[in-house]
């Protein structure tokens, strides 16, 4: 962690920029003392989550690469995507987030932050929402291969937008999965990564300190994020010119990707919070900060049963709100698909409308799959989501991908049609409201759902298999 964020959050902002006052260090996930007993090194700060932020950058860069295809097989592009997914290399360029106008990004290479990969941290379970029982890494590599051959990463014939599918699935299969099903789960038990021992030999932070920090890094929240409104967090993620003042916490004129940037998970939490009906980003950020303060208060001693119990309460707050963020996103894009299909029915030959629908479906499918990579087994909820959404979108000619053959080719069949599928989108939204009690509900299409289903002719429609 750079020293600037210690005092740096007490900085001078140009008068023309409306920004919060960064005076209260207690609200910054920036510096916690070295508590490891017997440590004699020069380090004074025990906070470290560089590997997680490097993976956020790898994800953003991989998404950008996935849209670079020209419609023909491209081995070089596939190899470059694989370098960002399962390879390593300190000299890998930061392709995204990149500088944009006055929003100057500090790092030029991933290695300036850390040198990990994404594949090693991807959900290893079977992804039942796609054909052939592929594991998480197998599915991402399959999509990478398809993206390399698709025009700008989009398969207009079958309905797949690979940048969106890859991105949204990784938001769950790497970041959410690692945070809630690893660092905030197994590593928060008494015997795993104890607080009275270093995380690894030679490290200056304890097992619990670093485990908690790593989970925080996967959320993609800036160190001073609790000082920012949902709109400000959103603006940072979008690299808006006006965001420089409140993103650049140490006032050095550059946005440090390590501790000043907003990445995917926190971005979608803030996006929901802009509705003013939810506070996912702040709730998650505060639980992370409160948990870190609790660990630091132990002074390098093993956590007591009471401390572990409280820490796990914070962990469940993080998990529950993160899960709801994913549900909100899935809900949002189900509504987008519904509206897109309505427009396509009126203009079936409009290729722009079709491209918009395919993009939104990729986001819908990616988030629905992401929800299934956490600590909990979603059971019937996952089954219903997968059946309602299907393996591919229903296309204007009513065709839909139903399988993938042994050569990796899509197998299509005739679906029950657009009206039926519009009904499925409504049922997805209803399911998410019923199961998760989500409140932001962007693109809510549920008003008069029963009457709408009757008009569409899908009131008791069978779900996709």
Secondary structure as GFF3:
##gff-version 3
##sequence-region A 1 465
A	DSSP	alpha_helix	4	7	.	.	.	ID=ss1
A	DSSP	three_ten_helix	25	27	.	.	.	ID=ss2
A	DSSP	alpha_helix	50	65	.	.	.	ID=ss3
A	DSSP	alpha_helix	75	85	.	.	.	ID=ss4
A	DSSP	three_ten_helix	110	112	.	.	.	ID=ss5
A	DSSP	three_ten_helix	119	121	.	.	.	ID=ss6
A	DSSP	three_ten_helix	131	133	.	.	.	ID=ss7
A	DSSP	alpha_helix	136	149	.	.	.	ID=ss8
A	DSSP	beta_strand	154	155	.	.	.	ID=ss9
A	DSSP	beta_strand	160	161	.	.	.	ID=ss10
A	DSSP	alpha_helix	162	170	.	.	.	ID=ss11
A	DSSP	pi_helix	171	176	.	.	.	ID=ss12
A	DSSP	alpha_helix	177	178	.	.	.	ID=ss13
A	DSSP	pi_helix	179	183	.	.	.	ID=ss14
A	DSSP	three_ten_helix	186	188	.	.	.	ID=ss15
A	DSSP	alpha_helix	207	219	.	.	.	ID=ss16
A	DSSP	three_ten_helix	225	227	.	.	.	ID=ss17
A	DSSP	alpha_helix	230	237	.	.	.	ID=ss18
A	DSSP	three_ten_helix	241	243	.	.	.	ID=ss19
A	DSSP	alpha_helix	244	247	.	.	.	ID=ss20
A	DSSP	alpha_helix	264	273	.	.	.	ID=ss21
A	DSSP	alpha_helix	280	297	.	.	.	ID=ss22
A	DSSP	alpha_helix	305	346	.	.	.	ID=ss23
A	DSSP	alpha_helix	351	370	.	.	.	ID=ss24
A	DSSP	three_ten_helix	371	373	.	.	.	ID=ss25
A	DSSP	alpha_helix	380	389	.	.	.	ID=ss26
A	DSSP	beta_strand	399	404	.	.	.	ID=ss27
A	DSSP	beta_strand	410	414	.	.	.	ID=ss28
A	DSSP	alpha_helix	418	436	.	.	.	ID=ss29
A	DSSP	alpha_helix	449	456	.	.	.	ID=ss30
###
